[in-house]
Amino acid sequence: MSGFTRRTLIAGGAAALACPSLLWARDKTETRSYGADVLDIFRAHAPRGAVIYIHGGAWRAGSRKAVDAKPAWINAMNLDFVSIDYPMLPKTPVTGQIRAVRQAIDWCFAHVAKPDRTIVMGHSAGAHLAAMATLTGWEPRPAGVIVNDSGAVDLITLARVNEGHLPFGTASAFKDRAQWGALSPAYNLAKTLPPILAIWSGARGHGLAMSNFVTVARSRGANVSLFDGSAYRHAEVNRTLGTGKIPDLERAVTGFVTKALRR
């Protein structure tokens, strides 16, 4: 039992018993292929829809396994939780990642929940990919999209805040300045959009980039909800979901999901 102790096992078992949905989520994980990559499905007991989660990691790192408390939290809403892997830089450019994410979303529409019963949620790089794969003309559209704290929704504004340069992790993914507009969701939004929840943290430039993204989306007639998380860190607005540590954020997400799936 390398890496584990009797105390660890007892503590883990106690946590699962205290939260039955956590035990259920862990026991019912399914791994499926959607093409060249895979995704994990955490099944709810009686699902009424699904949330697809796209992890961050600066377009070159991260894993579908980094879900923290989100599966059990989403399952408790009677929704399946799907976490996807996608190909990384430098082997696959951002444009290829967008196509892969969309392929995963379409697979979920066919095999997990219909588009009008599905929410797509991404954080950081995953939020950028989620926005590009759902809000720039791809059909069918999901019931709602949660864009959780990505300055890359508007690369031009993000660079302006940072003295004309993109932050390190983002800069390595978007080296061609001429492509910044084409790869920014804010400048490529479709004429008709699903409901959007925009979340930002205190990361430099994220609030301004997200605000411009929201302004453009609303000009297209989109129903956009906001959560100003500028008091929190970039990772914090993602990793705490489902833990109860930021109740206002969790209420914003829960309220958005409930309303979007009620249509």
Number of C-alpha atoms within 10 A of each C-alpha: 5 4 5 8 10 9 9 11 11 11 12 13 13 11 13 16 12 11 14 12 20 19 16 19 26 14 11 14 16 13 14 13 13 19 10 10 15 15 24 20 22 26 25 24 16 12 17 14 22 31 29 28 27 29 28 24 15 18 26 20 13 17 16 17 12 12 18 14 17 23 28 26 22 24 24 21 19 17 26 26 28 28 25 25 23 27 20 17 15 11 9 15 15 21 11 15 21 23 16 23 24 19 18 25 28 20 17 21 20 11 9 22 22 17 21 19 22 28 27 26 25 24 26 27 29 28 28 27 33 28 28 25 23 25 26 19 15 12 12 13 24 27 23 28 29 27 26 28 33 31 31 30 32 26 30 21 24 25 21 14 17 12 9 11 15 24 17 9 13 21 16 15 17 18 11 9 14 9 12 19 15 13 21 23 26 28 19 18 19 17 13 14 23 21 23 27 21 23 27 29 25 16 17 15 24 26 22 17 25 27 21 17 23 22 14 17 26 14 11 14 14 18 15 19 16 18 16 14 21 17 12 14 14 21 14 14 23 23 16 17 21 19 13 13 13 15 13 12 20 18 12 15 21 15 12 22 27 11 13 20 17 10 8
